[in-house]
Amino acid sequence: MTKAEVLRAASLYLCTPIVNNLSEFTELVIQGGVDIVQLREKQQPDQKILESARELQSLCRTHSVPFIVNDRPDIALLSDADGVHVGQEDLKISDVRRLIGSNRILGLSTHSKSELLEAISLDVDYISVGPIEQTPTKPGRQGTGEEFLVFASQFVKLPFFVTGGVDPSKIARLKELGASRFVVVRYLVNAEDPKAAASALKASIQRKLT
């Protein structure tokens, strides 16, 4: 499949720091239904991040799941990752695209209507929208609220993934507002049974609205 087809088919996006037993954890959530994986690590030394990226890329490739590195095109290239995700304060999209080439996936975070409208004019493959509600994984950033998701569903033709406190109890409401793809951090990372947690999320995503 092309990268566009891969992204359109994806619905459950894990964003994870370097956790204990990283490969085992990632294997379990992929078995549960995760279909795209991002390594987002801000605290560890670069060499540790690179080693973890290589570990995850090998695992994800085995399962034909795209592997994305947050913020670091250098580590993405060194680990042969499938793509890079950047935020509004990171390198410019044009510079990242020049570094990673046209074949790798490039995603961009958006937190406001103006950022979203600019994003859809850039050379990106997908957009993240949120966080819809405030979350500890983005300290200091206020939630965007539901209106932003509705706006995104009306104006974004690219695949977009909603972020911010996603768990099975919230997916039906988010789907009503126009979401079909979801980024999850805490619900999976903190789960006692990661495979069951991922399965619960996937079932909620696939459940038809009544």
N, C-alpha and C positions, 0 to 999 in steps of 0.2 A: 504493500500500500504506500501511497505518497504520504508525506508528512501531514498534508491537509486532511486526507482520509483518516489517518491515525488519530488526529486530534478530534475530528468530528465523531469518531466512534467512541472516544474516551468519555467517561462520566464520573469516575472516582479517582481523584488526584491526591496522593499522599505527599505531604510536605513534612520532612523529618529532619531533626538535628542528628548528630552522631549519638546514638543511644547504645546502651549495653546490648550485646548480642545483635548488632545491627543487621547482619545478613539473615539471621534466623527470624528476627522480627519482620523484615521486609518480605522474606519468603512467605511467611504466614499471611500477611495482609494481601499479597498478590493472590495467594490461594483463595482468599476470601472475596476477591473481586476488585482490588485496586488495579487500575489499568494505565497509570502513569505515576512515576516516582520522581520527586525532587529532593535533593540533598541541600538543606539550608542550615549552614553552620557558621556562626559568627564568632565563636569563642576559642575554638581549637587552633593550634598551630597549622600553618599551611601544609606541612608534610602530612600531618594526620588527616586533614581534609582530603588531600590528594589520594592517600591510601584508601580512605573510606569511599571516595568516588570511584576508584578503580574496582573496589570490591562490589559496589552496587551496580556498576555498569556490567560487570561480568554476570551477575545474577539476573539483572533485568533483561539482558540480551538472551539468556537462556529461555526466558519466558516471553520473549517478543514484546516486552513492555518498554516504552520510551523512558530514558533516564535523563533528567535535567539537573543542571547545577545552578544554584542560586548565585547570582552576582559576579561569578568568577569565570570569565571566558578562558583565562589561562588554564585553570584547573579542568574546565570542560574539555579543552583541547588535549591536555596531557592524559586525561582519563578516557578519551575517545567517547565522551558523552554524546547523547543525541541532541542536546540543546542547552540553552542558557535561559534563565529567567532573571530579569533585572527590575529594579524599582525606579521610582522617579528621581532618586538622588544618586543613582549609579551612573555608569558610563552611558553616553548617548547611544540610542538605537543604531544610528548610522555607523558609529565606531565599532559597536559590538558585531554588527552584521559584517563589517569589513574583516574583522578578526576571525569569525567562525564560518564565513562563507554562506552560500545560499541553500545548501542542502541540510543544514542543521536547523532545528526548531528554535525560535526566539519568541519569548513571552515577556509581557510588560504588565506591571501592576498599575491599577488606576484607582483613585480614591475620590474623584469628583467628576462632575459632568464635563468640565473643561479639559481635564486630563484624558478622559475617555474620548472626547471628540478629537483631540489631537492624536491619540493613539491609533485611531482607525485610519489615519492618513499616513502612518509610518509603516516601515517594512517589518512588521511583526506577524507571527503566525497565530497567536492567540493572546487574549487579554484576561487578566484577573480583575474581578470587580469586588470591592469591599475594603476592609471588613464591614459587613452589613451591621454587625454589632461589635462593640469593643471587645478585644480579646487580649489576654496576657502575652500572647506571642508577638503582639505589636504594641509594646508599652508606649503610652503617650499619644496614641492615635485614636481619635474618637471614631465611633461607628458611623458609617455613611447613611444608615437607615434604609428602609425598604424602597423608598422613592428612587434611589439610585439604581437599584436592581431593575425596577420597571423601566427606567430610562434606558438602561443598557439593553434590555430585551427589545426595545423599539428601534434602537439605532445601530447596534453592533451586528454586522453580518458574519464576522469572524467567529470561530468558537470562543466562548468566554466561560470562565469558571468563577463561581461565587465563593467568597471566603468569609470567615468570621463566625466561629462558634457552631459550625455545622455538626449536627448529630441527627440520628434517625427521627427524632420527634419534630425537627424543624424542616425536614426536607419537603413535606407536602406543601407547607406554606410557601417555601421558596419556589417550588415548582409553579404554584398558582401565580406567583409574581413574574414568572418567565424564565427561571433557571432550569437548566437541564444537566449542568456539569458542576461538580463541587470539589473544592479543595478542603482537605481535612488534616488537622494537625493533632490537637490534644485528644480527641475522641479515640484516635488510633494509638498514638504514642503512649497514652496513659492507660490503655486497656489491659486488664488482666488476661484476657483472651483475645489477642489481636485478630486472629482469623475470624472468630465469631463476631467481633465488632465490625470488621470489614464486610462480612456477609450481611449483617443487619443494615448497614448503610446501603449496600448494593440492592438489597430487597426493597428498601424504601424508595430508592431512585427508580427502580423498575416498576414499582406499583403504580397502576393507573389511578389518576385522580377521579373521584366519584362526583 
